[in-house]
Amino acid sequence: MNPDDPLLRILACPLDKGRLHLLPPDAPADPDEALYNPRLRRRYPIVDGIPQLLPSSGEQVDEDEHEALLKRMVP
């Protein structure tokens, strides 16, 4: 997914309906893109270019990973 993709402007977290931030690939540890909600500390995968935005698809991240993800977020 491209950071300039207009789809990013309308995608929202299924839990708090807030903005999601694109996390670019971070190979080799995390080769896939994801969308991140820093307010709830939840990461949603992007599989084959399709954001997986079901509440059950998101995963909670711990404090250390949250700090690392904040540095990777595309504004």
DAWOPE-V778090 format. One record per pair of residues at least 24 apart in sequence whose ideal C-beta (glycine too) atoms are under 7 Angstrom apart, sorted by the first residue. I is the first residue (numbers start at 1). J is the second residue. D is the distance in whole Angstrom. If there is no record, write none. Layout:
# DAWOPE-V778090
((I J D) (I J D))
This chain:
# DAWOPE-V778090
((1 33 6) (1 46 6) (1 49 7) (3 74 4) (11 35 7) (11 51 6) (11 53 7) (13 37 4) (13 40 7) (13 42 7) (14 53 5) (14 54 7) (14 55 5) (15 40 6) (15 42 7) (15 55 6) (16 40 6) (20 44 7) (21 73 4) (21 74 6) (22 74 4) (23 69 6) (23 72 5) (23 73 6) (24 72 7) (24 74 6) (26 72 6) (36 69 5) (36 73 6) (38 70 6) (41 66 5))
